[in-house]
Amino acid sequence: MAQDLYNNAQKQAAEIDQKIQQGSTAQAADKAQALDKTLSDAQRKGKWGGNAQILQLLTQLGRVLKVARSPRLAS
């Protein structure tokens, strides 16, 4: 993984963590989706060898956070 991609991914992961800690699940879900897209694009362009487990975890994290922000759960 290129250093700039690594730094960007690390920054995005820290932002996801921060939003989760703040209880901002909608924003955390959006950031998880953005990181998933960043890594998927990098893999497609040959800038990252890829890791199916990481991409699956990000996809699942985005889904879980979307469910957590669902208004149905608030009632």
RAHU-V831762 format. One record per residue. N is the residue number from 1. PHI is phi in radians with two decimals (* if undefined). D_CENTER is the distance of its C-alpha to the mean C-alpha in whole Angstrom. Layout:
[[N:PHI:D_CENTER] [N:PHI:D_CENTER]]
This chain:
[[1:*:17] [2:-1.12:18] [3:-1.03:18] [4:-1.16:17] [5:-1.16:14] [6:-1.03:14] [7:-1.07:14] [8:-1.13:12] [9:-1.11:9] [10:-1.12:10] [11:-1.11:11] [12:-1.11:7] [13:-1.11:7] [14:-1.13:10] [15:-1.17:9] [16:-1.06:7] [17:-1.03:10] [18:-1.07:12] [19:-1.15:11] [20:-1.11:11] [21:-1.07:15] [22:-1.45:16] [23:1.41:16] [24:-1.59:14] [25:-1.17:12] [26:-1.10:12] [27:-1.20:10] [28:-1.12:8] [29:-1.09:7] [30:-1.08:7] [31:-1.22:5] [32:-1.13:2] [33:-1.13:5] [34:-1.14:6] [35:-1.16:4] [36:-1.01:5] [37:-1.15:8] [38:-0.99:9] [39:-1.25:9] [40:-1.11:11] [41:-1.10:13] [42:-1.10:14] [43:-1.14:15] [44:-1.09:17] [45:-1.52:19] [46:1.40:20] [47:-1.57:18] [48:-2.54:16] [49:-1.15:18] [50:1.54:15] [51:-2.67:14] [52:-1.02:14] [53:-1.15:13] [54:-1.11:10] [55:-1.12:9] [56:-1.12:10] [57:-1.09:8] [58:-1.13:5] [59:-1.08:7] [60:-1.13:9] [61:-1.06:7] [62:-1.02:7] [63:-1.16:10] [64:-1.08:11] [65:-1.17:10] [66:-1.14:12] [67:-1.11:15] [68:-1.11:15] [69:-1.57:16] [70:-1.08:18] [71:-1.09:21] [72:-1.10:23] [73:-1.36:22] [74:-1.32:23] [75:-1.52:27]]
